[in-house]
Amino acid sequence: MTIYIDADACPVTRIAERIAKEHGIPVTLLCDTNHLLTSDYSTVRTIGAGADAVDLALINLCRRGDIVITQDYGVAALALGKGAKAIHQSGMRYTDDNIDRLLMERHLARKARQSGKHHLKGPAKRTEEDDRRFAESFEKLIRESEYVCRIANREEMERKWDAEIERNAEDRENWIVWKAMAVKNAEDGASIPYYGFLGEEIICEATAVLKPEYVQNGEGLADEHTAYLCAFRTNEAYRGQGYFSALMKFMLEDLRRKGYTKVTVGVEPEEETNWRIYDHWGFSDFIKSSRESYPDGTEIEVEYYGKNL
């Protein structure tokens, strides 16, 4: 990943460099010959003067997974089209959901200026609060960019389950059995393990079980068009930061591409927090209630809910 900054008169260049350096991410500054830039950290590329010369050079350089800092909505739109991420100097994230509206607003503002009928104010003087807001948003964007969701392989499953066994020493025997079941189910093609990685660290997980015989009380919970979702876990240090939500979105999109039209979950009635989370995600269709048993014989009451994809 590289960070590209449309650096002509960019007020956040030094902030972005500082944060990028903390994460060890290379930065390239692009400016035209009317500006002289130097940097102890970034690569500086001076582009010949000319309309859109810097913009075109930046778009030619950036690739999927890179980050672009620009106040130009057109540049941001092109960056998104190449699979890069883009952020405004205000800290606003450009997304597929807002870029069309921003481009239209720019078009209307330009027409208003050309007509001479409207006096549009220039940008307000930049403040320390603006810098703080950008730094927070940019830091979050970098963390998210380092975060990857994917289907786990055997070695990654072994590593994650061994960590869970160590973390749950008081219930070790149950976890050893669950590990063996999880690995075998994945190898049999009966389940798909979805993991979230921050760098090399596995920080969250979820599993989609595809066959009813691999689910307790499996009738109505899994079939050729329905996947049962379970084993939702996020390492404590990373909870509440959006990582698991991103993994859930990735999993649901992958299942949809694979032809699944419905997903189901199970929740213990007394787990009110989990119930509210599942309801928020749209698991509102009650299917049934039943009892499940742990390997050591412990039994729990479970309610099952579903949602359509």
Buried (B, 14 or more C-beta within 10 A) or exposed (E): BBBBBBBBEBBBBEBBBEBBBEEEBBBBBBBBEEBEBEBEEBEBBBBEEEEEBBBBBBBEBBEEEBBBBBBBBBBBBBBBEBEBBBBBBBBBBBEEEBBEEBBEEEEEEEEEEEEEEEEEEEEEEEEEEBBEBBBEBBBBBBBBBEBBBBBBEEEBBEBBBEEBBEBEEEBEEBBBEBBEBBBEBBEEEBBBBBBBBBEEEBBBBBBBBBBBEBBBBBEBBBBEEBBBBBBBBBBEEBEEBEBBBBBBEBBBEBBEEEEBEBBBBBBEEEBEEBBEBBEEBBBEEEBEEBEBEEBEEEEEEBBBBBBEB
